[in-house]
Amino acid sequence: MTKLDDFDRKIIAVLQVEGRLTNIEVADKVGLSHSSCSRRISRLEREGMITGYRALTNRHKLGLSVRAYCGILRDASVGWEELGMILREIDGVVSVFAVSGEVDLIIEIVAKDMEHYSQIILREVLGTRGVAATRSSFVLNEMKSIY
């Protein structure tokens, strides 16, 4: 694994804030020449440290006012990996994480409203073979999110 130096970290930080900058603009922000910055960005992409670029959206403007993290308690008859693969296919589930602690998996759900969220949980998640119980926590205010 390649070690990251301060310039690599600065490049990644700049691109996390605004991924549409040109290599020249990134170079100016981090204090490198255009060619050096371009080579570093190419290396970071090639080595998988930068895995892609995507549009960040305003979920409220898209009509998705509810965001929650839901802990999943798994029935021992289904493996965590199999269950995670099933849960990630549910509409409204935007992230799935295997975790340690009181639950086996955590899913992130976005929904239009509480009724829509309830439908996702009651009809889809709890109806999934291997889900024994759920524990929901709702996002009240997003203070920072860059990953």
N, C-alpha and C positions, 0 to 999 in steps of 0.2 A: 504494500500500500504506500502510495506516495505521501510524503509529508507535505502539509500545507504551510506556506510561510505567510507573513503578514499581508503581502500583496494578494495572494490567493484568497485569503479571508476577506480582504477589502472588496475584491471583485465579486465574490459570492454575496456579500452583504449588499452591495450596490444593486446587483441583479435581482436579489430578493425583493427589494423595494420597487424597482422598475426594470422589468425584464425586456422592455422594448428599446432600451437605449442602444445606440450604435456602439461598436467597439471603440470608436474615437471618443465618444462621450464617456464611456466607462474609463478609458485610459486617462482622460482629463481628471475625472473624479478621484482616481486612486494614485495619480502621480506617476504613471508609466508612459512609455512611448506607445504609439498605436500598434506597432508590429509586435512588441513584447506582450502587450495586453492581449492581442489577438491570439498569439501562440498559447498564452496561459489559459484563455477561455477555451480554446480547442482542446487543450490537454485535460482541463477539468471536465469537459463534456465526454471526451474519449475514455477517461478513467472512471466515469460514472459518478463523479461528485456533483455535477450538474446533470440532472436526469431529464430535463425538459423545460418547456416554457408554456405557460397557460394564462388565460385571462382570469383574473380575479373578478368576481361578480358581486354586486350588491343584492343579497338575497331578498332584502325588503322590497326593492324595486321589482324583483322577479316574483313577488307575491308569496314569499316564504318567510313568514314572521316568527315561526317557532324553530328553535334550535335546541337540541337536547342530547345529552350523553346518556346512554342506557346500558347499565351493567347487566350482563347475561349470566345467570347461573345455569350450568350445563348439566343435563342428565348424563350419567356416566356411560350410558349405552351408545352415545355418539361422541366421537373424538372432537377435540377443540378445533382442529384444522378443517375437518369435514363441515362442522357447524359454521365456522367462519366463512367457508366458501359458499354455503347456502345463504347465509345472512347478507352477504355482500351483493347478492342479486336482487334484493328487495328494493323497489322504488322508494326513494326517500332516505335510504341508508347511504351516506356519503363516505363513511370511514368505518373500518373494522379493525380492532386491535386485540391481540391476545395479551392478557395482562396477568400480573401476580396480585395476590390479595384476596379480597372477599368475593370477587366474581371471576369468572373464567375469561370472558370476552367483554369488551366495551364497544358499542356501536354509536356512531354519531348520526343523528337523524335531523333532517330539515323538513318542515311541513308548512302548509299554508296557514293552519290555525290549529287550535287544540283538538277540534273534532277530527281533522285530518290526521294529526299525531295519534290520537286514540285509535283510529282505524288501522294505522300502520302497526301499532303495538298489538292491539287485540286480534286483528284478523291475520296479520302477516307474521309478526315476530313470535307471539305466543302460539300461533298455529304451526310453527316450524318444529319438526321432529328433533328432539334433543334439547329444546329450551324448557327448563324446569321453572324458571322464574325470572323476573326482570326488576331492575331498580333504576328509576329515571331521575336525572338531575337536569334541570332546565337552565340554559344560559340566560342570565338576566342582562348582562352588559359585556360586550366583547371589548377588552381593553388593549389586547395585542394579539395578533395572529400573523405569523410570517411563514409558517411551514404548511 
